[in-house]
Amino acid sequence: MIVPSLLNQLVELTGNASNAFTIALYKVDPDDNVLALRHYVSLSSNFDTEAIIAFGEGPIGTVAQSKQPYLDEHFDQDSTILGIYKKNEDLKSFLALPVVYKKLEGVLVIDSKESYSLPTKQQKIISGLANQMAWYLNQEKRETLGEEPPESLFRDLISYCRHITESPEKANVMERLMNVPPSILPCDGYAVIWFDSDKRGKVSKYRGFNKSVANIAIHLGKGLAGSCAKNQCPVILRNIADRHTVIFGTEEEKEPFLSLIAAPIVFNNHLYGVVICGSNNAESFSELELNSLTLMAYSAATAIFCGTTREQWNYNKNLDQITGIPNHRFLTEYAAELEEDIFKNRNPACFLSLQVSNLPELYLSFGVKHGDQLQRGIASTLSKILPSPKYIFKFSETTYIVILISQERSSALLLKEKLKLVFNKAPLFIDGHAMKLNTKLGMSCFPDNGKTLSQLIGTSLTKTTLKASVETIITQ
């Protein structure tokens, strides 16, 4: 609840700061387009507390109609034309300011019996105080009317949050987060910042901000964006007219915004980014706008988390669960992409196959734990011995396939013989256990032995039973 005395004190403070003869705050009656007195302080016994000023009537009514300030630093007219005095008060200067919070809330009137009593610096201070009055008048009006946010706002907000959450990928999340309808969150500037794994931020999308923001590095704890990210907490700055506020970094250009809100894009304490809104008017944002932005930012974080989890699941299903290297499912799903990558320049490529015929017996003899360690040792040995670039696959329970990119047949033959020595000459030692492998190695080369993955893998395999099933496994 807004305490009326707070607004009264603000008016009185402004009057003291401006050394006014009279300071009066008039509030709008929107039904009749007139101004009525809300609070005043005057040294005049002729001040008319019952005066009602119509829009367009006299200097004060003109300010209400045009929403533009009126200043006369050497006022030499009869003060009764202002409509607020019953008799002339011999005023020397006069100022009327529109009091605006999204819409016109009232007009602030200040006069003096001294000419040029309101220098530019003082006018700026008074304008900032008038912005504060506008917010109080708006809150007071809403409480008086029992005004609550319309149901349509919550319905639209929930609908748009669902729209963000259902984004199929990160790029869509960013696009939907950038294009929030003005009916949900009206603002003059909007920016989305993403943080990488090293917690370094960068503005990825923006509108209404200076172009220089695209090149500013954002650090945790620095500026509005960095502080919001570090604390993972939403922030509201209602009025920054009288202070310099760093939004992104010290090298940024001055922005026109007088109020700002920021919300972290975070899920399960994992920071993805920050979204910032700016308004050219002070006191434009309330807790309602901040909560709306926070909810949309959380929806974006949820969408990113779900998308990342889905990608990881899709990736994991294409990996052998024991060795962690791609399996035959990977070959099935990405056969076309692999062929494009391997064969696109018609460079030579060699396929090596390694079949461990006694692997089941080794599992029976040494147990599952040591059998799994053995398979990881085989994959690690292939990775270390064979030169890059290469692809290594766990093709079946007992078979590995290695594709050597840009390798001539002569070089591949030497590598094949080296593998024979490593795997067949001496046992592999796993936790002190000597595990002797029975292996068969095969080889094929592109383009001499085939022009597709299935042809080349089939040719490299040494067991005819596996050859027959290769085409089915890769192309199914």
KOLMI-757024 format. One record per residue (C-alpha): residue number from 1; x, z, y. Coordinates in steps of 0.001 Angstrom, whole numbers, plus 500000, padded with zeros to 6 digits. Layout:
NUM, X, Z, Y;
...
//
This chain:
1, 500000, 500000, 500000;
2, 501300, 499081, 503489;
3, 501311, 502074, 505822;
4, 499889, 500953, 509233;
5, 502279, 503222, 511134;
6, 505254, 501194, 509873;
7, 503991, 498123, 511716;
8, 503245, 500227, 514804;
9, 506774, 501626, 514743;
10, 508208, 498133, 514447;
11, 506274, 497001, 517532;
12, 507435, 500057, 519481;
13, 511041, 499558, 518372;
14, 510915, 495957, 519578;
15, 509484, 497091, 522919;
16, 512305, 499605, 523380;
17, 514957, 497042, 522429;
18, 513607, 494554, 524989;
19, 512969, 497112, 527761;
20, 509450, 495677, 528066;
21, 506819, 496574, 530647;
22, 504241, 495685, 527987;
23, 504635, 494707, 524350;
24, 501518, 493737, 522435;
25, 500947, 492357, 518972;
26, 497799, 490287, 518522;
27, 496526, 489372, 515074;
28, 494571, 486266, 514102;
29, 490894, 486273, 513270;
30, 490847, 483046, 511217;
31, 487067, 482829, 511120;
32, 486718, 482503, 514904;
33, 490202, 481168, 515851;
34, 490802, 484058, 518229;
35, 493417, 486778, 518698;
36, 492605, 490491, 518764;
37, 494920, 493354, 519669;
38, 496649, 495035, 516722;
39, 499044, 497418, 518507;
40, 500635, 497739, 521930;
41, 502785, 499861, 524253;
42, 502336, 499373, 528004;
43, 503256, 501051, 531281;
44, 500247, 499456, 532917;
45, 496926, 501234, 533506;
46, 495331, 497803, 533842;
47, 496104, 496599, 530329;
48, 492907, 495343, 528674;
49, 492766, 496690, 525117;
50, 489447, 494935, 524480;
51, 490674, 491447, 525365;
52, 489950, 488664, 522872;
53, 492033, 485518, 523368;
54, 490817, 482176, 522056;
55, 493219, 479617, 520604;
56, 494352, 477289, 523412;
57, 493321, 479736, 526163;
58, 496155, 480576, 528587;
59, 499827, 480913, 527579;
60, 499064, 483269, 524681;
61, 496285, 481120, 523225;
62, 498486, 478044, 523600;
63, 501212, 479697, 521500;
64, 498630, 480491, 518809;
65, 497459, 476892, 518791;
66, 500871, 475189, 518887;
67, 502839, 477833, 516911;
68, 505651, 477289, 519425;
69, 507218, 480092, 521542;
70, 506552, 480296, 525277;
71, 509167, 481695, 527697;
72, 508993, 481990, 531468;
73, 512103, 483758, 532754;
74, 510888, 483725, 536366;
75, 507170, 484349, 536113;
76, 505599, 483961, 539570;
77, 501907, 483616, 538716;
78, 499013, 486039, 538802;
79, 499347, 488023, 535572;
80, 495560, 487992, 535016;
81, 495896, 484377, 533745;
82, 497440, 485847, 530623;
83, 494071, 487362, 529717;
84, 495491, 490796, 528945;
85, 495452, 492474, 532391;
86, 492444, 493440, 534494;
87, 494514, 493229, 537711;
88, 497712, 491484, 538750;
89, 500862, 493424, 537739;
90, 503492, 491367, 539596;
91, 505375, 490378, 536428;
92, 508756, 488589, 536659;
93, 509328, 487368, 533065;
94, 507109, 486647, 530082;
95, 507624, 485785, 526397;
96, 505084, 484967, 523689;
97, 506197, 484340, 520082;
98, 504144, 483008, 517161;
99, 504188, 485518, 514292;
100, 504249, 483366, 511163;
101, 504315, 484225, 507452;
102, 503617, 480890, 505749;
103, 500632, 480694, 508123;
104, 500074, 482066, 511620;
105, 499432, 485803, 511430;
106, 499449, 486603, 515145;
107, 501265, 486391, 518495;
108, 503778, 488861, 519919;
109, 503696, 489265, 523720;
110, 506499, 490811, 525787;
111, 506680, 490931, 529577;
112, 508856, 492590, 532188;
113, 509001, 493254, 535898;
114, 512570, 491941, 535965;
115, 513490, 488250, 536041;
116, 515721, 486879, 533260;
117, 515365, 490100, 531298;
118, 515382, 488370, 527900;
119, 518761, 486663, 527262;
120, 519208, 484324, 524299;
121, 520800, 486962, 522039;
122, 517922, 489352, 522658;
123, 515386, 486578, 521980;
124, 517040, 486008, 518589;
125, 516772, 489693, 517721;
126, 513132, 489778, 518774;
127, 512419, 486673, 516651;
128, 513825, 488462, 513602;
129, 511658, 491499, 514281;
130, 508634, 489219, 514744;
131, 509269, 487805, 511264;
132, 509116, 491339, 509884;
133, 505827, 491906, 511712;
134, 504439, 488712, 510170;
135, 505070, 490007, 506658;
136, 503410, 493358, 507453;
137, 500388, 491622, 508993;
138, 500048, 489406, 505931;
139, 500241, 492356, 503538;
140, 497809, 494334, 505645;
141, 495355, 491429, 505631;
142, 495594, 491026, 501870;
143, 495005, 494730, 501278;
144, 492062, 494767, 503668;
145, 490457, 491824, 501882;
146, 491354, 493198, 498450;
147, 493100, 489891, 497897;
148, 494729, 489293, 494538;
149, 496645, 486257, 493376;
150, 494129, 483670, 492138;
151, 493555, 483424, 488403;
152, 494516, 479750, 488587;
153, 498043, 480770, 489655;
154, 498586, 482838, 486497;
155, 496984, 480146, 484357;
156, 499223, 477452, 485857;
157, 502296, 479694, 485644;
158, 501742, 480490, 481966;
159, 501078, 476822, 481236;
160, 504275, 475745, 482974;
161, 506340, 478441, 481253;
162, 505070, 477105, 477931;
163, 505990, 473598, 479118;
164, 509558, 474827, 479770;
165, 509803, 476710, 476479;
166, 508745, 473656, 474485;
167, 511557, 471531, 475924;
168, 513203, 469595, 473074;
169, 516753, 469912, 474434;
170, 518817, 471475, 477215;
171, 518580, 468457, 479529;
172, 514794, 468678, 479398;
173, 514911, 472404, 480120;
174, 516885, 471758, 483285;
175, 514573, 468939, 484375;
176, 511430, 471034, 483861;
177, 512969, 474063, 485544;
178, 513801, 471891, 488566;
179, 510332, 470398, 488932;
180, 508211, 473514, 489290;
181, 504920, 472580, 491049;
182, 504654, 473888, 494661;
183, 501323, 475464, 493731;
184, 503246, 477873, 491481;
185, 506334, 478466, 493616;
186, 506503, 476925, 497114;
187, 510043, 476728, 498501;
188, 512355, 474555, 500613;
189, 515398, 474662, 498349;
190, 515941, 474942, 494597;
191, 519136, 475101, 492542;
192, 519994, 475613, 488872;
193, 523448, 476961, 487984;
194, 524846, 476848, 484447;
195, 527705, 479031, 483194;
196, 530152, 477850, 480531;
197, 531593, 479956, 477708;
198, 534265, 481289, 480093;
199, 531537, 482503, 482514;
200, 532420, 479900, 485130;
201, 529382, 478583, 486968;
202, 528536, 475245, 488519;
203, 525448, 473917, 490279;
204, 523992, 471351, 487889;
205, 520779, 470433, 489703;
206, 519603, 471079, 493246;
207, 517299, 469964, 496027;
208, 517076, 471112, 499621;
209, 520670, 472404, 499606;
210, 523711, 470761, 501188;
211, 525493, 468245, 498950;
212, 528668, 470325, 498981;
213, 527117, 472841, 496545;
214, 527742, 470403, 493667;
215, 531511, 471048, 493905;
216, 531531, 474813, 494411;
217, 532915, 476999, 491617;
218, 530718, 480057, 491085;
219, 532245, 483300, 489841;
220, 530581, 486397, 488416;
221, 529925, 489042, 491044;
222, 530569, 486763, 494031;
223, 527757, 485546, 496269;
224, 524066, 485709, 495472;
225, 524382, 483487, 492376;
226, 527402, 485356, 491006;
227, 525860, 488800, 491599;
228, 522605, 487781, 489916;
229, 524579, 486426, 486957;
230, 526845, 489459, 486607;
231, 524035, 492009, 486802;
232, 521580, 489780, 484886;
233, 518920, 491012, 487267;
234, 516573, 489141, 489681;
235, 517308, 489449, 493417;
236, 515132, 489050, 496522;
237, 516454, 488725, 500090;
238, 513430, 488770, 502365;
239, 515147, 488137, 505697;
240, 518760, 487017, 506208;
241, 518324, 485750, 509768;
242, 520759, 488257, 511243;
243, 523449, 488253, 508584;
244, 525699, 485751, 506852;
245, 524811, 485480, 503186;
246, 527059, 483775, 500636;
247, 524852, 481985, 498133;
248, 527362, 480169, 495902;
249, 530877, 480569, 497328;
250, 532847, 481047, 500513;
251, 533541, 477316, 500855;
252, 529853, 476395, 501122;
253, 528261, 474931, 504240;
254, 525726, 477026, 506130;
255, 522246, 476651, 504645;
256, 519034, 476802, 506720;
257, 517298, 479406, 504547;
258, 516061, 482706, 505950;
259, 514832, 484152, 502646;
260, 516123, 483757, 499085;
261, 515263, 484751, 495525;
262, 517370, 484414, 492384;
263, 516689, 485009, 488695;
264, 519079, 484971, 485703;
265, 518584, 482546, 482823;
266, 519365, 485047, 480081;
267, 518224, 485787, 476521;
268, 519417, 488641, 474295;
269, 522045, 489514, 476943;
270, 523494, 486009, 476663;
271, 523863, 484458, 480115;
272, 523102, 480753, 480394;
273, 522714, 480423, 484150;
274, 520887, 481341, 487348;
275, 518063, 479702, 489294;
276, 517812, 480132, 493072;
277, 514994, 479407, 495545;
278, 515313, 479314, 499308;
279, 512812, 479217, 502162;
280, 513372, 478203, 505784;
281, 511108, 481073, 506867;
282, 511850, 484768, 506678;
283, 509646, 486964, 504482;
284, 508424, 483911, 502548;
285, 508989, 485519, 499155;
286, 507310, 488586, 497722;
287, 507541, 490302, 494351;
288, 504959, 487809, 493079;
289, 507253, 484825, 493691;
290, 510240, 486714, 492297;
291, 508338, 487616, 489132;
292, 507172, 484016, 488728;
293, 510729, 482712, 489027;
294, 512009, 485356, 486601;
295, 509376, 484427, 484021;
296, 510232, 480725, 484268;
297, 513964, 481485, 484008;
298, 513326, 483577, 480888;
299, 511268, 480735, 479422;
300, 514197, 478393, 480039;
301, 516597, 480813, 478326;
302, 514243, 481057, 475341;
303, 514084, 477272, 475076;
304, 517879, 476976, 475169;
305, 518321, 479720, 472560;
306, 515808, 478068, 470222;
307, 517386, 474660, 470752;
308, 520883, 476008, 470073;
309, 519657, 477816, 466960;
310, 517971, 474644, 465729;
311, 521139, 472602, 466318;
312, 523228, 475195, 464492;
313, 520814, 475208, 461577;
314, 520905, 471414, 461375;
315, 524686, 471541, 461503;
316, 524965, 474281, 458881;
317, 522740, 472484, 456393;
318, 525271, 469632, 456412;
319, 528160, 471945, 455549;
320, 529288, 473077, 452144;
321, 528455, 476785, 451953;
322, 531733, 477706, 450246;
323, 534374, 475670, 452094;
324, 532588, 475067, 455408;
325, 533404, 471343, 455396;
326, 530754, 468552, 455611;
327, 528889, 467889, 452370;
328, 527200, 464838, 450817;
329, 524068, 465494, 452932;
330, 526223, 464789, 455989;
331, 527257, 461473, 454452;
332, 523607, 460677, 453784;
333, 522344, 461478, 457285;
334, 525247, 460068, 459270;
335, 526359, 457143, 457119;
336, 525602, 454560, 459825;
337, 527444, 456521, 462530;
338, 530451, 457045, 460261;
339, 530631, 453368, 459352;
340, 530440, 452455, 463048;
341, 533291, 454836, 463853;
342, 535522, 453927, 460908;
343, 535010, 450177, 460696;
344, 534213, 449151, 464286;
345, 537710, 447874, 465129;
346, 538443, 446513, 461633;
347, 541444, 448852, 461406;
348, 542656, 449837, 457940;
349, 541196, 452961, 456336;
350, 541890, 454543, 452968;
351, 539589, 456707, 450818;
352, 541068, 459370, 448548;
353, 538995, 461185, 445946;
354, 539977, 464446, 444280;
355, 538040, 465592, 441196;
356, 538688, 469038, 439743;
357, 537512, 468622, 436149;
358, 538127, 472230, 435016;
359, 536514, 473961, 438013;
360, 533605, 475421, 435955;
361, 536060, 476905, 433461;
362, 538095, 478474, 436273;
363, 534932, 480128, 437638;
364, 534180, 481520, 434162;
365, 537710, 482818, 433724;
366, 538393, 484289, 437179;
367, 534929, 485001, 438581;
368, 532921, 483699, 441511;
369, 534981, 485416, 444218;
370, 538277, 483868, 443109;
371, 536594, 480552, 442311;
372, 535271, 480320, 445875;
373, 538681, 481273, 447265;
374, 540195, 478520, 445138;
375, 537834, 475916, 446610;
376, 538643, 477045, 450131;
377, 542337, 476789, 449216;
378, 541851, 473208, 448019;
379, 540079, 472227, 451259;
380, 542785, 473928, 453335;
381, 545546, 472157, 451406;
382, 543923, 468756, 451934;
383, 543630, 469484, 455636;
384, 547269, 470549, 455986;
385, 548929, 467855, 453883;
386, 546975, 464781, 454946;
387, 547597, 463398, 458466;
388, 544952, 463032, 461161;
389, 542734, 461331, 462069;
390, 540747, 461982, 458918;
391, 537393, 463100, 457517;
392, 537150, 465594, 454620;
393, 533929, 465960, 452592;
394, 532782, 468128, 449690;
395, 531086, 465274, 447864;
396, 529870, 467223, 444826;
397, 530471, 470554, 443112;
398, 533816, 469354, 441769;
399, 534724, 466397, 444003;
400, 536333, 466032, 447440;
401, 536516, 462833, 449469;
402, 539036, 462237, 452256;
403, 538836, 459262, 454625;
404, 542181, 458484, 456257;
405, 541690, 456555, 459495;
406, 544165, 453787, 460442;
407, 546227, 454292, 457279;
408, 547774, 451380, 455400;
409, 547617, 451247, 451588;
410, 551359, 451876, 451212;
411, 551212, 455098, 453225;
412, 548068, 456254, 451431;
413, 549720, 455717, 448029;
414, 552567, 458029, 449027;
415, 550062, 460671, 450145;
416, 548160, 460315, 446885;
417, 551326, 460947, 444869;
418, 552110, 463959, 447020;
419, 548684, 465422, 446262;
420, 549241, 464885, 442521;
421, 552398, 466963, 442698;
422, 550730, 469728, 444695;
423, 547608, 470070, 442537;
424, 548870, 469148, 439057;
425, 552509, 470254, 438980;
426, 552046, 473969, 439584;
427, 549085, 476364, 439702;
428, 547508, 477660, 442906;
429, 547881, 481400, 443341;
430, 544740, 483238, 444491;
431, 545122, 487019, 444981;
432, 548029, 486952, 442544;
433, 546110, 484930, 439917;
434, 547701, 481639, 438787;
435, 544880, 479071, 438650;
436, 545981, 475780, 437068;
437, 543931, 472764, 438144;
438, 543108, 469662, 436138;
439, 542610, 466992, 438803;
440, 542114, 463256, 438970;
441, 542860, 461318, 442132;
442, 541556, 457926, 443061;
443, 542009, 455649, 446048;
444, 540383, 452651, 447718;
445, 541102, 450833, 450974;
446, 539086, 449026, 453598;
447, 538546, 446096, 453647;
448, 540171, 445130, 450326;
449, 537982, 447342, 448084;
450, 534730, 447340, 450022;
451, 533030, 447201, 453399;
452, 530641, 450179, 453210;
453, 531043, 453895, 452634;
454, 529269, 453790, 449291;
455, 531431, 450916, 448006;
456, 534701, 452506, 449074;
457, 533839, 456019, 447826;
458, 532593, 454607, 444534;
459, 535794, 452631, 444039;
460, 537980, 455638, 444788;
461, 536307, 457822, 442181;
462, 537903, 457908, 438791;
463, 534803, 458829, 436738;
464, 532448, 455958, 436006;
465, 529496, 458355, 435772;
466, 530046, 459347, 439368;
467, 530570, 455726, 440437;
468, 527094, 454804, 439321;
469, 525492, 457539, 441390;
470, 527465, 457060, 444609;
471, 525273, 454273, 445987;
472, 522158, 456375, 445359;
473, 523603, 459534, 446938;
474, 524754, 457879, 450185;
475, 521858, 455473, 450753;
476, 518899, 457616, 449618;
//
